[in-house]
Amino acid sequence: MLCIVQARMSSKRLPGKVLMKIQGKTLLERVVERVSKSKHVTKIIVATSKHNTDMPLRELCFKKKIECYAGSLPNVARRFYEILKKFNSKYFLRISADSPFIDPRLIDKCFFKFNNTNSDIVTNVFPRTFPKGQSVEIIKSSVFKKNLPKIKKKHI
């Protein structure tokens, strides 16, 4: 399964938090490390922006050999769409880069539910059933692409 990790440096509450370190590793590195422990994640791509503020994030990805896509800063949905066009995945997992304690077993449970139902989306966000930092969303790419024009809020 394709995992898209949404990341930016321009957080309103704590700018640069995805590059802050916990015991020598950035939050982003920790997220990638944890997500890669899922039995079902086969590819991880960091979705960031072309904006200058995100240059350190892109540099870290290059240095750590983490695949990265840079697109529009305000239009996160468009970044996802462009990644989906490039990788032609039937579905994808969305994870936030500020979730360094994301549980790979939770990802696998959500994938099991997604795979064994005919759902367009499996999420623990709407309604929130897990604490923040444990948000998992698995979405059919065709449904996301079809509904892209209906997405009004640019930050998803």
C-alpha positions as CSV (number, residue, x, y, z in Angstrom):
1,M,0.0,0.0,0.0
2,L,1.2,3.5,-0.8
3,C,1.6,5.7,2.2
4,I,1.5,9.5,1.8
5,V,3.0,11.4,4.7
6,Q,1.8,14.9,4.7
7,A,4.5,17.3,5.9
8,R,5.2,21.0,6.0
9,M,7.5,23.3,8.1
10,S,4.9,26.2,8.4
11,S,2.9,24.8,11.3
12,K,0.9,27.6,13.0
13,R,1.3,26.3,16.6
14,L,4.9,25.0,16.3
15,P,6.7,25.9,13.1
16,G,9.3,23.4,12.1
17,K,8.1,20.7,14.4
18,V,8.5,17.9,11.8
19,L,12.3,18.4,11.9
20,M,12.5,18.6,15.7
21,K,14.3,15.7,17.2
22,I,13.4,13.1,19.7
23,Q,16.6,11.2,20.8
24,G,18.5,12.2,17.7
25,K,15.9,11.5,15.1
26,T,13.4,14.0,13.6
27,L,9.7,13.5,14.0
28,L,9.5,12.8,10.2
29,E,12.2,10.1,10.5
30,R,10.3,8.5,13.4
31,V,7.0,8.6,11.4
32,V,8.7,7.0,8.4
33,E,10.3,4.4,10.6
34,R,7.1,3.5,12.3
35,V,4.9,3.4,9.2
36,S,7.5,1.2,7.5
37,K,6.8,-1.4,10.2
38,S,3.3,-1.9,8.8
39,K,3.0,-5.3,7.1
40,H,1.0,-3.6,4.3
41,V,2.9,-0.4,3.5
42,T,5.1,-1.0,0.4
43,K,6.0,2.6,-0.5
44,I,6.2,5.8,1.6
45,I,6.2,9.3,0.0
46,V,6.5,12.5,1.9
47,A,4.1,15.1,0.4
48,T,5.5,18.6,1.0
49,S,5.6,21.9,-0.9
50,K,7.9,23.7,-3.3
51,H,7.8,26.7,-0.9
52,N,11.2,27.9,0.4
53,T,10.1,27.2,4.0
54,D,10.0,23.5,3.1
55,M,13.5,23.3,1.7
56,P,15.0,21.8,4.9
57,L,12.3,19.1,4.8
58,R,13.1,18.3,1.2
59,E,16.9,18.3,2.0
60,L,16.3,15.9,4.9
61,C,14.3,13.5,2.6
62,F,17.1,13.6,0.0
63,K,19.8,13.0,2.7
64,K,17.9,10.1,4.3
65,K,16.8,8.6,1.0
66,I,13.1,9.2,1.8
67,E,11.0,9.6,-1.4
68,C,9.6,13.1,-1.5
69,Y,7.1,15.0,-3.7
70,A,6.9,18.8,-3.6
71,G,3.8,20.6,-4.8
72,S,1.5,23.4,-3.8
73,L,1.8,24.7,-0.2
74,P,-1.8,25.6,0.4
75,N,-3.4,22.9,-1.8
76,V,-2.6,19.7,0.0
77,A,-5.4,17.8,-1.8
78,R,-3.7,18.7,-5.1
79,R,-0.4,17.3,-3.8
80,F,-2.1,14.0,-3.1
81,Y,-3.8,14.0,-6.5
82,E,-0.4,14.5,-8.3
83,I,1.2,11.7,-6.3
84,L,-1.7,9.4,-7.1
85,K,-1.4,10.2,-10.8
86,K,2.3,9.4,-10.8
87,F,2.1,6.1,-8.8
88,N,-1.3,4.8,-10.0
89,S,-2.1,3.2,-6.7
90,K,-5.7,1.8,-6.1
91,Y,-5.7,3.1,-2.6
92,F,-3.5,5.0,-0.2
93,L,-2.8,5.6,3.5
94,R,-2.6,9.2,4.7
95,I,-0.5,9.9,7.8
96,S,0.5,13.2,9.3
97,A,4.3,13.9,9.7
98,D,3.7,15.1,13.3
99,S,2.7,11.6,14.5
100,P,6.0,10.1,15.6
101,F,4.2,7.4,17.7
102,I,1.8,6.1,15.0
103,D,1.1,2.5,15.7
104,P,1.9,0.2,12.7
105,R,-0.5,-2.4,14.2
106,L,-3.3,0.2,14.0
107,I,-2.4,0.8,10.3
108,D,-2.6,-3.0,9.7
109,K,-6.0,-3.3,11.5
110,C,-7.4,-0.5,9.4
111,F,-6.0,-2.1,6.3
112,F,-7.6,-5.4,7.2
113,K,-11.0,-3.6,7.6
114,F,-10.5,-1.7,4.4
115,N,-9.5,-4.9,2.5
116,N,-12.3,-7.0,3.9
117,T,-15.1,-4.5,3.3
118,N,-16.1,-2.7,0.1
119,S,-15.4,0.7,1.7
120,D,-14.2,3.8,-0.1
121,I,-12.5,5.0,3.1
122,V,-11.5,3.6,6.5
123,T,-10.7,6.2,9.0
124,N,-10.5,6.6,12.8
125,V,-10.7,10.4,12.4
126,F,-14.4,10.9,11.5
127,P,-15.5,10.4,14.3
128,R,-12.3,10.4,16.2
129,T,-11.9,7.0,17.9
130,F,-8.2,7.2,18.7
131,P,-6.1,10.0,20.3
132,K,-4.5,12.6,18.1
133,G,-1.2,11.2,16.7
134,Q,-2.9,7.9,15.9
135,S,-4.9,9.2,12.9
136,V,-5.2,6.7,10.1
137,E,-7.0,7.2,6.8
138,I,-7.1,4.7,4.0
139,I,-8.8,6.0,0.9
140,K,-9.6,4.5,-2.6
141,S,-7.7,6.6,-5.1
142,S,-10.6,6.6,-7.6
143,V,-12.9,8.1,-5.0
144,F,-10.4,10.7,-4.0
145,K,-9.7,11.7,-7.6
146,K,-13.4,11.8,-8.4
147,N,-14.2,14.0,-5.4
148,L,-11.2,16.3,-5.7
149,P,-13.2,19.1,-7.4
150,K,-15.6,19.0,-4.4
151,I,-12.8,19.5,-1.8
152,K,-13.3,23.1,-0.8
153,K,-10.8,23.3,2.1
154,K,-7.3,23.2,0.7
155,H,-5.7,21.8,3.9
156,I,-6.9,18.2,4.3
